Amino acid sequence: MAIQPPSWAKNAVPTPNGWQEPRTGELLKSQRLTQEDIDVYNGVEVSAPAPTPAHVPEPVVEEVIVQQLNEAPQNNVSLDDMSKTQLEAVGRQHGVELDRRKSKTALLAELKTLTE
């Protein structure tokens, strides 16, 4: 259904906020109007939406380098016998930042996944 100006204001122009007097800009009737309704009233042809591009860029895949822990443990202590601080130090030596807020079991599991 096409919008119509108020019967008492034939020269009113539609705006998103309602009908305005064209010379003074005074709002004559407050009414929410969509841009589509305004375009139809003004005789503006609505163009078709722009087509989506056919080329979709490939996702970027980062290469992960796995480094095996081959060296002897510090002070001849196995990973299972190390403290969380020591485990963090071993991780740093191999370029891995461990979060000491995690449990010791979780830290060991993270280090052991590097050795696989």
Summary of the structure (lengths in Angstrom):
residues: 116
radius of gyration: 34.9
end to end distance: 69.1
largest distance: 96.5
contacts: 215
relative contact order: 0.10
helix: 31%
strand: 9%
